[in-house]
Structure formats: structure tokens, C-alpha cells
């Protein structure tokens, strides 16, 4: 059983690193799902044709 301890420690470290990688890949932030408003009044005033 003592000979298996380094292998088990390595597998635990590998599993922990894999979990970190999966957490990074499953980032819950999706900016395209958030409501985005259009241009504001300053933009409209700047883009308005000069009469």
C-alpha cells in the first residue's frame, strides 16, 4: 500500500488541476445574455444632422 501513495497523490493533484480547467471552461458570465441599451442622448446629439 505504501508504494501506491505517490500514485494516489499524483492522481489527486491531476484531478484538482482538471477541476480548475473545467471551472475555467464553464465560466458562467455570458455578456451577450445581458440587456444592452442603445446609444444615449449625447450620441444622438452628436450624430444629428446640422440644419
PDB file with SEQRES, HELIX, SHEET and CRYST1 records, atoms N, CA, C and O in Angstrom:
SEQRES   1 A   51  UNK UNK UNK UNK UNK UNK UNK UNK UNK UNK UNK UNK UNK          
SEQRES   2 A   51  UNK UNK UNK UNK UNK UNK UNK UNK UNK UNK UNK UNK UNK          
SEQRES   3 A   51  UNK UNK UNK UNK UNK UNK UNK UNK UNK UNK UNK UNK UNK          
SEQRES   4 A   51  UNK UNK UNK UNK UNK UNK UNK UNK UNK UNK UNK UNK              
HELIX    1 AA1 UNK A    2  UNK A    4  5                                   3    
HELIX    2 AA2 UNK A    5  UNK A   25  1                                  21    
HELIX    3 AA3 UNK A   31  UNK A   33  5                                   3    
HELIX    4 AA4 UNK A   41  UNK A   47  1                                   7    
CRYST1    1.000    1.000    1.000  90.00  90.00  90.00 P 1           1          
ATOM      1  N   UNK A   1       0.821  -1.195   0.000  1.00  0.00           N  
ATOM      2  CA  UNK A   1       0.000   0.000   0.000  1.00  0.00           C  
ATOM      3  C   UNK A   1       0.864   1.258   0.000  1.00  0.00           C  
ATOM      4  O   UNK A   1       0.463   2.285  -0.548  1.00  0.00           O  
ATOM      5  N   UNK A   2       2.060   1.184   0.619  1.00  0.00           N  
ATOM      6  CA  UNK A   2       2.949   2.346   0.640  1.00  0.00           C  
ATOM      7  C   UNK A   2       3.430   2.716  -0.750  1.00  0.00           C  
ATOM      8  O   UNK A   2       3.676   3.889  -1.031  1.00  0.00           O  
ATOM      9  N   UNK A   3       3.567   1.737  -1.613  1.00  0.00           N  
ATOM     10  CA  UNK A   3       4.029   2.010  -2.969  1.00  0.00           C  
ATOM     11  C   UNK A   3       2.962   2.735  -3.785  1.00  0.00           C  
ATOM     12  O   UNK A   3       3.292   3.369  -4.787  1.00  0.00           O  
ATOM     13  N   UNK A   4       1.701   2.660  -3.388  1.00  0.00           N  
ATOM     14  CA  UNK A   4       0.615   3.301  -4.133  1.00  0.00           C  
ATOM     15  C   UNK A   4       0.397   4.748  -3.711  1.00  0.00           C  
ATOM     16  O   UNK A   4      -0.288   5.490  -4.415  1.00  0.00           O  
ATOM     17  N   UNK A   5       0.961   5.170  -2.582  1.00  0.00           N  
ATOM     18  CA  UNK A   5       0.714   6.520  -2.084  1.00  0.00           C  
ATOM     19  C   UNK A   5       1.173   7.608  -3.053  1.00  0.00           C  
ATOM     20  O   UNK A   5       0.422   8.557  -3.282  1.00  0.00           O  
ATOM     21  N   UNK A   6       2.377   7.513  -3.636  1.00  0.00           N  
ATOM     22  CA  UNK A   6       2.758   8.557  -4.605  1.00  0.00           C  
ATOM     23  C   UNK A   6       1.825   8.597  -5.813  1.00  0.00           C  
ATOM     24  O   UNK A   6       1.514   9.673  -6.325  1.00  0.00           O  
ATOM     25  N   UNK A   7       1.386   7.442  -6.262  1.00  0.00           N  
ATOM     26  CA  UNK A   7       0.461   7.394  -7.394  1.00  0.00           C  
ATOM     27  C   UNK A   7      -0.872   8.045  -7.031  1.00  0.00           C  
ATOM     28  O   UNK A   7      -1.427   8.805  -7.825  1.00  0.00           O  
ATOM     29  N   UNK A   8      -1.387   7.752  -5.843  1.00  0.00           N  
ATOM     30  CA  UNK A   8      -2.648   8.347  -5.415  1.00  0.00           C  
ATOM     31  C   UNK A   8      -2.518   9.862  -5.240  1.00  0.00           C  
ATOM     32  O   UNK A   8      -3.433  10.615  -5.574  1.00  0.00           O  
ATOM     33  N   UNK A   9      -1.376  10.297  -4.716  1.00  0.00           N  
ATOM     34  CA  UNK A   9      -1.145  11.740  -4.555  1.00  0.00           C  
ATOM     35  C   UNK A   9      -1.107  12.412  -5.927  1.00  0.00           C  
ATOM     36  O   UNK A   9      -1.681  13.485  -6.113  1.00  0.00           O  
ATOM     37  N   UNK A  10      -0.438  11.786  -6.876  1.00  0.00           N  
ATOM     38  CA  UNK A  10      -0.372  12.326  -8.242  1.00  0.00           C  
ATOM     39  C   UNK A  10      -1.765  12.391  -8.871  1.00  0.00           C  
ATOM     40  O   UNK A  10      -2.113  13.384  -9.509  1.00  0.00           O  
ATOM     41  N   UNK A  11      -2.547  11.353  -8.694  1.00  0.00           N  
ATOM     42  CA  UNK A  11      -3.892  11.334  -9.267  1.00  0.00           C  
ATOM     43  C   UNK A  11      -4.780  12.394  -8.629  1.00  0.00           C  
ATOM     44  O   UNK A  11      -5.606  13.000  -9.312  1.00  0.00           O  
ATOM     45  N   UNK A  12      -4.620  12.625  -7.323  1.00  0.00           N  
ATOM     46  CA  UNK A  12      -5.390  13.679  -6.654  1.00  0.00           C  
ATOM     47  C   UNK A  12      -5.013  15.052  -7.199  1.00  0.00           C  
ATOM     48  O   UNK A  12      -5.888  15.886  -7.435  1.00  0.00           O  
ATOM     49  N   UNK A  13      -3.726  15.292  -7.401  1.00  0.00           N  
ATOM     50  CA  UNK A  13      -3.281  16.567  -7.960  1.00  0.00           C  
ATOM     51  C   UNK A  13      -3.787  16.738  -9.393  1.00  0.00           C  
ATOM     52  O   UNK A  13      -4.207  17.825  -9.789  1.00  0.00           O  
ATOM     53  N   UNK A  14      -3.742  15.671 -10.146  1.00  0.00           N  
ATOM     54  CA  UNK A  14      -4.236  15.709 -11.519  1.00  0.00           C  
ATOM     55  C   UNK A  14      -5.733  16.013 -11.551  1.00  0.00           C  
ATOM     56  O   UNK A  14      -6.194  16.802 -12.377  1.00  0.00           O  
ATOM     57  N   UNK A  15      -6.477  15.395 -10.666  1.00  0.00           N  
ATOM     58  CA  UNK A  15      -7.923  15.640 -10.608  1.00  0.00           C  
ATOM     59  C   UNK A  15      -8.210  17.078 -10.202  1.00  0.00           C  
ATOM     60  O   UNK A  15      -9.137  17.692 -10.730  1.00  0.00           O  
ATOM     61  N   UNK A  16      -7.433  17.624  -9.276  1.00  0.00           N  
ATOM     62  CA  UNK A  16      -7.635  19.010  -8.851  1.00  0.00           C  
ATOM     63  C   UNK A  16      -7.354  19.975  -9.999  1.00  0.00           C  
ATOM     64  O   UNK A  16      -8.100  20.934 -10.199  1.00  0.00           O  
ATOM     65  N   UNK A  17      -6.290  19.728 -10.749  1.00  0.00           N  
ATOM     66  CA  UNK A  17      -5.976  20.590 -11.896  1.00  0.00           C  
ATOM     67  C   UNK A  17      -7.035  20.482 -12.979  1.00  0.00           C  
ATOM     68  O   UNK A  17      -7.394  21.481 -13.602  1.00  0.00           O  
ATOM     69  N   UNK A  18      -7.529  19.293 -13.203  1.00  0.00           N  
ATOM     70  CA  UNK A  18      -8.591  19.085 -14.194  1.00  0.00           C  
ATOM     71  C   UNK A  18      -9.856  19.838 -13.782  1.00  0.00           C  
ATOM     72  O   UNK A  18     -10.543  20.411 -14.628  1.00  0.00           O  
ATOM     73  N   UNK A  19     -10.161  19.838 -12.488  1.00  0.00           N  
ATOM     74  CA  UNK A  19     -11.336  20.547 -11.992  1.00  0.00           C  
ATOM     75  C   UNK A  19     -11.191  22.052 -12.215  1.00  0.00           C  
ATOM     76  O   UNK A  19     -12.156  22.714 -12.597  1.00  0.00           O  
ATOM     77  N   UNK A  20     -10.005  22.593 -11.983  1.00  0.00           N  
ATOM     78  CA  UNK A  20      -9.760  24.019 -12.222  1.00  0.00           C  
ATOM     79  C   UNK A  20      -9.955  24.335 -13.699  1.00  0.00           C  
ATOM     80  O   UNK A  20     -10.567  25.347 -14.042  1.00  0.00           O  
ATOM     81  N   UNK A  21      -9.443  23.484 -14.566  1.00  0.00           N  
ATOM     82  CA  UNK A  21      -9.597  23.692 -16.001  1.00  0.00           C  
ATOM     83  C   UNK A  21     -11.064  23.666 -16.419  1.00  0.00           C  
ATOM     84  O   UNK A  21     -11.497  24.492 -17.223  1.00  0.00           O  
ATOM     85  N   UNK A  22     -11.818  22.736 -15.883  1.00  0.00           N  
ATOM     86  CA  UNK A  22     -13.246  22.665 -16.200  1.00  0.00           C  
ATOM     87  C   UNK A  22     -13.992  23.881 -15.682  1.00  0.00           C  
ATOM     88  O   UNK A  22     -14.892  24.385 -16.354  1.00  0.00           O  
ATOM     89  N   UNK A  23     -13.635  24.362 -14.496  1.00  0.00           N  
ATOM     90  CA  UNK A  23     -14.279  25.560 -13.951  1.00  0.00           C  
ATOM     91  C   UNK A  23     -14.007  26.770 -14.836  1.00  0.00           C  
ATOM     92  O   UNK A  23     -14.892  27.602 -15.036  1.00  0.00           O  
ATOM     93  N   UNK A  24     -12.798  26.874 -15.365  1.00  0.00           N  
ATOM     94  CA  UNK A  24     -12.483  27.979 -16.267  1.00  0.00           C  
ATOM     95  C   UNK A  24     -13.263  27.864 -17.578  1.00  0.00           C  
ATOM     96  O   UNK A  24     -13.698  28.871 -18.137  1.00  0.00           O  
ATOM     97  N   UNK A  25     -13.433  26.651 -18.057  1.00  0.00           N  
ATOM     98  CA  UNK A  25     -14.149  26.441 -19.320  1.00  0.00           C  
ATOM     99  C   UNK A  25     -15.645  26.695 -19.175  1.00  0.00           C  
ATOM    100  O   UNK A  25     -16.312  27.075 -20.138  1.00  0.00           O  
ATOM    101  N   UNK A  26     -16.170  26.485 -17.974  1.00  0.00           N  
ATOM    102  CA  UNK A  26     -17.603  26.677 -17.736  1.00  0.00           C  
ATOM    103  C   UNK A  26     -17.879  28.027 -17.082  1.00  0.00           C  
ATOM    104  O   UNK A  26     -18.704  28.123 -16.173  1.00  0.00           O  
ATOM    105  N   UNK A  27     -17.189  29.067 -17.543  1.00  0.00           N  
ATOM    106  CA  UNK A  27     -17.381  30.398 -16.985  1.00  0.00           C  
ATOM    107  C   UNK A  27     -18.842  30.816 -17.186  1.00  0.00           C  
ATOM    108  O   UNK A  27     -19.314  30.865 -18.322  1.00  0.00           O  
ATOM    109  N   UNK A  28     -19.564  31.119 -16.099  1.00  0.00           N  
ATOM    110  CA  UNK A  28     -20.986  31.427 -16.224  1.00  0.00           C  
ATOM    111  C   UNK A  28     -21.272  32.817 -16.795  1.00  0.00           C  
ATOM    112  O   UNK A  28     -22.419  33.098 -17.142  1.00  0.00           O  
ATOM    113  N   UNK A  29     -20.283  33.687 -16.905  1.00  0.00           N  
ATOM    114  CA  UNK A  29     -20.525  35.039 -17.401  1.00  0.00           C  
ATOM    115  C   UNK A  29     -20.717  35.017 -18.907  1.00  0.00           C  
ATOM    116  O   UNK A  29     -19.810  34.645 -19.652  1.00  0.00           O  
ATOM    117  N   UNK A  30     -21.881  35.409 -19.343  1.00  0.00           N  
ATOM    118  CA  UNK A  30     -22.197  35.462 -20.775  1.00  0.00           C  
ATOM    119  C   UNK A  30     -22.721  36.854 -21.088  1.00  0.00           C  
ATOM    120  O   UNK A  30     -23.921  37.091 -20.955  1.00  0.00           O  
ATOM    121  N   UNK A  31     -21.866  37.781 -21.497  1.00  0.00           N  
ATOM    122  CA  UNK A  31     -22.295  39.165 -21.680  1.00  0.00           C  
ATOM    123  C   UNK A  31     -23.381  39.329 -22.740  1.00  0.00           C  
ATOM    124  O   UNK A  31     -24.172  40.270 -22.670  1.00  0.00           O  
ATOM    125  N   UNK A  32     -23.431  38.438 -23.707  1.00  0.00           N  
ATOM    126  CA  UNK A  32     -24.458  38.590 -24.749  1.00  0.00           C  
ATOM    127  C   UNK A  32     -25.860  38.328 -24.222  1.00  0.00           C  
ATOM    128  O   UNK A  32     -26.843  38.675 -24.877  1.00  0.00           O  
ATOM    129  N   UNK A  33     -25.962  37.720 -23.051  1.00  0.00           N  
ATOM    130  CA  UNK A  33     -27.278  37.460 -22.476  1.00  0.00           C  
ATOM    131  C   UNK A  33     -27.807  38.643 -21.673  1.00  0.00           C  
ATOM    132  O   UNK A  33     -28.985  38.668 -21.315  1.00  0.00           O  
ATOM    133  N   UNK A  34     -26.962  39.609 -21.390  1.00  0.00           N  
ATOM    134  CA  UNK A  34     -27.392  40.758 -20.598  1.00  0.00           C  
ATOM    135  C   UNK A  34     -28.059  41.784 -21.497  1.00  0.00           C  
ATOM    136  O   UNK A  34     -27.713  41.935 -22.668  1.00  0.00           O  
ATOM    137  N   UNK A  35     -29.010  42.474 -20.926  1.00  0.00           N  
ATOM    138  CA  UNK A  35     -29.727  43.502 -21.663  1.00  0.00           C  
ATOM    139  C   UNK A  35     -28.794  44.674 -21.939  1.00  0.00           C  
ATOM    140  O   UNK A  35     -28.177  45.220 -21.025  1.00  0.00           O  
ATOM    141  N   UNK A  36     -28.701  45.047 -23.193  1.00  0.00           N  
ATOM    142  CA  UNK A  36     -27.847  46.168 -23.572  1.00  0.00           C  
ATOM    143  C   UNK A  36     -28.720  47.274 -24.154  1.00  0.00           C  
ATOM    144  O   UNK A  36     -29.475  47.050 -25.099  1.00  0.00           O  
ATOM    145  N   UNK A  37     -28.608  48.465 -23.578  1.00  0.00           N  
ATOM    146  CA  UNK A  37     -29.375  49.593 -24.091  1.00  0.00           C  
ATOM    147  C   UNK A  37     -28.674  50.186 -25.305  1.00  0.00           C  
ATOM    148  O   UNK A  37     -27.492  49.936 -25.543  1.00  0.00           O  
ATOM    149  N   UNK A  38     -29.405  50.956 -26.050  1.00  0.00           N  
ATOM    150  CA  UNK A  38     -28.858  51.602 -27.240  1.00  0.00           C  
ATOM    151  C   UNK A  38     -28.075  52.854 -26.895  1.00  0.00           C  
ATOM    152  O   UNK A  38     -27.827  53.124 -25.720  1.00  0.00           O  
ATOM    153  N   UNK A  39     -27.682  53.623 -27.903  1.00  0.00           N  
ATOM    154  CA  UNK A  39     -26.915  54.845 -27.686  1.00  0.00           C  
ATOM    155  C   UNK A  39     -27.717  55.866 -26.881  1.00  0.00           C  
ATOM    156  O   UNK A  39     -28.945  55.909 -26.963  1.00  0.00           O  
ATOM    157  N   UNK A  40     -27.022  56.673 -26.117  1.00  0.00           N  
ATOM    158  CA  UNK A  40     -27.670  57.664 -25.255  1.00  0.00           C  
ATOM    159  C   UNK A  40     -27.894  58.992 -25.948  1.00  0.00           C  
ATOM    160  O   UNK A  40     -27.606  59.136 -27.136  1.00  0.00           O  
ATOM    161  N   UNK A  41     -28.407  59.961 -25.207  1.00  0.00           N  
ATOM    162  CA  UNK A  41     -28.742  61.267 -25.795  1.00  0.00           C  
ATOM    163  C   UNK A  41     -27.518  62.028 -26.311  1.00  0.00           C  
ATOM    164  O   UNK A  41     -27.627  62.757 -27.297  1.00  0.00           O  
ATOM    165  N   UNK A  42     -26.358  61.876 -25.668  1.00  0.00           N  
ATOM    166  CA  UNK A  42     -25.158  62.572 -26.154  1.00  0.00           C  
ATOM    167  C   UNK A  42     -24.760  62.052 -27.535  1.00  0.00           C  
ATOM    168  O   UNK A  42     -24.360  62.825 -28.406  1.00  0.00           O  
ATOM    169  N   UNK A  43     -24.873  60.745 -27.725  1.00  0.00           N  
ATOM    170  CA  UNK A  43     -24.536  60.164 -29.016  1.00  0.00           C  
ATOM    171  C   UNK A  43     -25.499  60.673 -30.088  1.00  0.00           C  
ATOM    172  O   UNK A  43     -25.086  61.027 -31.192  1.00  0.00           O  
ATOM    173  N   UNK A  44     -26.800  60.704 -29.743  1.00  0.00           N  
ATOM    174  CA  UNK A  44     -27.798  61.178 -30.710  1.00  0.00           C  
ATOM    175  C   UNK A  44     -27.557  62.648 -31.056  1.00  0.00           C  
ATOM    176  O   UNK A  44     -27.690  63.036 -32.217  1.00  0.00           O  
ATOM    177  N   UNK A  45     -27.204  63.474 -30.060  1.00  0.00           N  
ATOM    178  CA  UNK A  45     -26.943  64.894 -30.334  1.00  0.00           C  
ATOM    179  C   UNK A  45     -25.717  65.057 -31.230  1.00  0.00           C  
ATOM    180  O   UNK A  45     -25.687  65.928 -32.098  1.00  0.00           O  
ATOM    181  N   UNK A  46     -24.725  64.227 -31.017  1.00  0.00           N  
ATOM    182  CA  UNK A  46     -23.504  64.324 -31.821  1.00  0.00           C  
ATOM    183  C   UNK A  46     -23.747  63.835 -33.251  1.00  0.00           C  
ATOM    184  O   UNK A  46     -23.158  64.369 -34.190  1.00  0.00           O  
ATOM    185  N   UNK A  47     -24.603  62.832 -33.427  1.00  0.00           N  
ATOM    186  CA  UNK A  47     -24.840  62.241 -34.741  1.00  0.00           C  
ATOM    187  C   UNK A  47     -25.943  62.953 -35.525  1.00  0.00           C  
ATOM    188  O   UNK A  47     -26.132  62.678 -36.710  1.00  0.00           O  
ATOM    189  N   UNK A  48     -26.671  63.865 -34.877  1.00  0.00           N  
ATOM    190  CA  UNK A  48     -27.792  64.544 -35.548  1.00  0.00           C  
ATOM    191  C   UNK A  48     -27.246  65.430 -36.662  1.00  0.00           C  
ATOM    192  O   UNK A  48     -26.207  66.071 -36.501  1.00  0.00           O  
ATOM    193  N   UNK A  49     -27.953  65.464 -37.795  1.00  0.00           N  
ATOM    194  CA  UNK A  49     -27.507  66.327 -38.891  1.00  0.00           C  
ATOM    195  C   UNK A  49     -27.643  67.808 -38.497  1.00  0.00           C  
ATOM    196  O   UNK A  49     -28.627  68.201 -37.871  1.00  0.00           O  
ATOM    197  N   UNK A  50     -26.661  68.608 -38.866  1.00  0.00           N  
ATOM    198  CA  UNK A  50     -26.707  70.051 -38.586  1.00  0.00           C  
ATOM    199  C   UNK A  50     -27.621  70.723 -39.602  1.00  0.00           C  
ATOM    200  O   UNK A  50     -27.389  70.648 -40.809  1.00  0.00           O  
ATOM    201  N   UNK A  51     -28.648  71.371 -39.106  1.00  0.00           N  
ATOM    202  CA  UNK A  51     -29.604  72.049 -40.014  1.00  0.00           C  
ATOM    203  C   UNK A  51     -29.353  73.511 -40.070  1.00  0.00           C  
ATOM    204  O   UNK A  51     -30.056  74.232 -40.778  1.00  0.00           O  
TER     205      UNK A  51                                                      
END                                                                             
